[in-house]
Each structure stands twice: as C-alpha cells, then as structure tokens.
C-alpha cells in the first residue's frame, strides 16, 4: 500500500486549527468593543451649552517610525468633575485591525480660540 502516512504522534494539523480558532476568538472578542464604540459614536447628542471640547472628533494617526497610518476617531464626553473629560479613542489599521483606548483629560485653560488639556 502506497501513499502518505501519518507518523505516530503527528497532530495532523491540529496546531494550525488551534491557531486559527484562537485568532478567530480574539477577533470576535475585540469586535465587541468596536460595536460598542460605533454605537456610542452614532448615538452621541452634543449638549446645547457645550464648551467646544466635547463631541465627536475625527482624524488620522501616522507612525513616524515605519510610516503606518490609519483612521482615528475620538468621542469626548464631559465627566461629573468640572473641567474633566473622558476620551474614547478608536483607531484602524489596514481596514481590518483596530485598537481602542479610554482615558481622562483635564481642561488646563483656554486661549484665543483654543482649549488646552492635560492627561
């Protein structure tokens, strides 16, 4: 009998299947965060008496080291403490990968037509 035979102890591609399953699981878990961000982004209603800092901000990011770039959005929402804002960043890379990050900023001051913050 001729043909290819599996050697004893061979996993027969189980390692590849496990890697694919883990990658799919990681992608599904992170996509839940993307859905939450998109829902918050779409449903945001700016307050009538806003300071100009809260709201939806849109731009791009670019790495000076390797030239990679992608879209960047930020949802700034005021917090209970005066002058504090929650920033929820959402960035994309290669239209398939994304990253999100939440942080808080404190309004440092304002100048001629500008606001500065720290955080």
Backbone torsions as a table, in degrees:
resi	resn	phi	psi	omega
1	UNK	NA	126.9	-178.8
2	UNK	-108.9	169.8	179.0
3	UNK	129.9	-179.8	180.0
4	UNK	-90.6	130.4	178.1
5	UNK	-115.6	145.4	176.7
6	UNK	-76.8	132.3	178.3
7	UNK	-76.2	153.0	178.8
8	UNK	-58.2	135.3	179.5
9	UNK	88.1	-4.3	178.9
10	UNK	-71.4	141.8	-178.2
11	UNK	-89.3	-11.6	177.1
12	UNK	63.1	36.9	177.8
13	UNK	90.6	6.5	-179.7
14	UNK	-62.5	-33.8	179.1
15	UNK	-64.6	-41.3	178.3
16	UNK	-66.5	-42.6	178.4
17	UNK	-62.6	-40.4	178.5
18	UNK	-64.3	-43.9	179.4
19	UNK	-62.5	-42.7	178.1
20	UNK	-65.2	-40.9	178.7
21	UNK	-63.7	-41.8	178.3
22	UNK	-65.4	-42.0	178.9
23	UNK	-63.7	-43.3	178.3
24	UNK	-64.2	-42.0	178.2
25	UNK	-61.9	-43.8	178.4
26	UNK	-63.6	-41.8	179.0
27	UNK	-63.3	-43.0	179.8
28	UNK	-64.8	-40.7	179.0
29	UNK	-64.0	-42.8	-178.9
30	UNK	-74.3	-26.8	179.4
31	UNK	-67.7	-24.6	175.8
32	UNK	-61.7	-39.1	177.1
33	UNK	-65.9	-36.1	178.2
34	UNK	-65.1	-40.3	179.0
35	UNK	-63.9	-42.5	178.5
36	UNK	-62.4	-42.8	179.5
37	UNK	-63.7	-47.9	-178.3
38	UNK	-61.5	-37.0	177.7
39	UNK	-65.4	-45.8	178.5
40	UNK	-64.3	-40.7	179.6
41	UNK	-61.2	-46.8	-176.2
42	UNK	-70.9	-33.6	-174.8
43	UNK	-92.6	-1.3	-177.3
44	UNK	-65.3	129.7	175.4
45	UNK	-116.3	114.5	-179.0
46	UNK	-67.3	141.5	177.7
47	UNK	-70.8	151.4	-178.4
48	UNK	-66.9	-32.2	-176.7
49	UNK	-105.4	38.0	-176.5
50	UNK	-67.1	154.6	-179.9
51	UNK	-84.3	-9.4	-177.5
52	UNK	101.8	-13.4	-179.9
53	UNK	-92.1	-35.4	-179.2
54	UNK	-75.3	154.8	178.4
55	UNK	132.5	-168.3	-179.6
56	UNK	-96.4	124.9	178.8
57	UNK	-117.4	141.4	-175.8
58	UNK	-135.5	138.9	179.0
59	UNK	-166.9	-146.9	177.6
60	UNK	-146.5	158.9	173.8
61	UNK	-115.3	152.6	179.1
62	UNK	-147.4	130.0	177.4
63	UNK	-84.3	124.0	176.2
64	UNK	-73.6	-23.3	-177.0
65	UNK	-72.8	-48.4	-175.2
66	UNK	-124.2	0.6	176.6
67	UNK	82.0	-1.6	177.5
68	UNK	-63.3	150.2	-179.7
69	UNK	-153.7	170.3	178.5
70	UNK	-177.5	-179.2	179.7
71	UNK	-77.0	151.8	179.1
72	UNK	-140.4	127.1	174.7
73	UNK	-127.0	151.3	179.2
74	UNK	-140.4	134.4	175.1
75	UNK	-109.8	111.0	-179.5
76	UNK	-99.4	123.7	179.3
77	UNK	-127.5	137.1	179.0
78	UNK	-68.8	145.8	177.6
79	UNK	-103.1	174.2	-177.1
80	UNK	-62.2	-38.3	-179.5
81	UNK	-74.6	133.3	-178.3
82	UNK	-55.8	128.6	176.7
83	UNK	81.9	6.4	179.0
84	UNK	-105.8	140.1	-178.9
85	UNK	-133.4	145.3	173.1
86	UNK	-98.6	126.3	177.7
87	UNK	-109.1	125.3	177.8
88	UNK	-116.0	105.5	-177.7
89	UNK	-93.1	144.1	177.1
90	UNK	-139.6	119.7	-178.8
91	UNK	-124.0	154.0	178.9
92	UNK	-122.5	156.5	175.9
93	UNK	-145.6	128.3	177.9
94	UNK	57.7	26.0	177.1
95	UNK	60.0	0.2	-179.3
96	UNK	-118.9	-31.9	-176.6
97	UNK	-105.0	147.1	177.5
98	UNK	-147.3	163.3	-179.4
99	UNK	-144.0	143.9	175.4
100	UNK	-132.3	152.6	-176.6
101	UNK	-151.4	135.6	176.7
102	UNK	-114.4	139.5	176.6
103	UNK	-153.2	169.6	177.9
104	UNK	-115.6	142.6	177.1
105	UNK	-123.1	150.7	175.2
106	UNK	-115.4	132.8	177.9
107	UNK	-67.2	120.5	-178.6
108	UNK	-86.6	-34.8	-178.1
109	UNK	169.4	-179.9	177.6
110	UNK	-138.5	148.2	179.1
111	UNK	-122.8	-153.1	179.5
112	UNK	-71.2	96.3	177.1
113	UNK	72.5	19.7	-180.0
114	UNK	-143.0	156.3	175.3
115	UNK	-121.4	140.0	175.5
116	UNK	-118.6	147.9	-179.5
117	UNK	-142.4	161.6	179.1
118	UNK	-130.5	153.4	177.5
119	UNK	164.6	NA	NA
